Amino acid sequence: MSGVEHLDNLIAQLERAAEQLRSGELSADVAATMVEDCAALATQAAAELEQLALADLRSAEGFAPAPGQDSLL
């Protein structure tokens, strides 16, 4: 699965969870667990988006890190 596909999958999961939470049909415990799961999914999505952005930046013509700067990834 490509980075974009993985990001799209994470977004779809977050959207489905949001729909369930908005429905009001979940118990408080299930809703709390779902919110925690959403936080983890959002963290994964942010990391994936950062990776995609860095890949785009690295592929940009003339990109070179500043002297003395190394990539952390």
C-alpha positions in Angstrom: 0.0 0.0 0.0 1.4 3.4 -1.0 1.8 6.2 1.5 -1.2 8.1 -0.1 -3.4 5.0 0.0 -2.4 4.4 3.7 -3.2 8.0 4.5 -6.6 7.7 2.7 -7.3 4.6 4.7 -6.6 6.3 8.0 -8.8 9.2 7.0 -11.6 6.9 6.1 -11.3 5.2 9.5 -11.4 8.5 11.3 -14.5 9.6 9.3 -16.3 6.3 10.1 -15.4 6.7 13.8 -16.7 10.3 13.7 -20.0 9.2 12.3 -20.4 6.6 15.0 -19.5 9.1 17.7 -22.0 11.7 16.4 -24.8 9.1 16.2 -24.9 9.0 20.0 -25.6 5.3 20.0 -22.4 4.3 21.7 -22.0 3.7 25.4 -19.8 6.1 27.3 -17.1 3.4 27.6 -17.1 2.5 24.0 -17.1 6.1 22.9 -14.1 6.8 25.2 -12.2 3.9 23.7 -13.1 5.1 20.2 -11.8 8.6 21.0 -8.5 7.1 22.2 -8.3 5.0 19.0 -9.0 8.1 16.9 -6.1 9.9 18.7 -3.8 7.0 17.7 -5.1 7.1 14.1 -4.6 10.8 13.9 -1.1 10.4 15.1 -0.4 7.8 12.4 -2.0 10.1 9.8 0.1 13.0 10.8 3.3 10.9 10.6 2.3 9.6 7.2 1.5 13.1 6.0 4.9 14.3 7.2 6.6 11.4 5.4 4.8 12.3 2.2 5.7 16.0 2.5 9.3 15.2 3.2 9.4 12.9 0.2 8.0 15.6 -2.0 10.5 18.1 -0.6 13.4 15.8 -1.2 12.3 15.1 -4.7 12.0 18.9 -5.5 14.7 20.1 -7.8 17.7 21.6 -6.1 16.8 20.4 -2.6 19.8 20.1 -0.4 19.7 20.2 3.4 21.5 23.1 5.1 25.1 22.6 5.9 25.4 20.5 9.1 21.8 19.4 9.0 20.9 15.8 8.7 17.5 14.1 8.2 16.1 12.6 11.4 14.2 10.0 9.4 
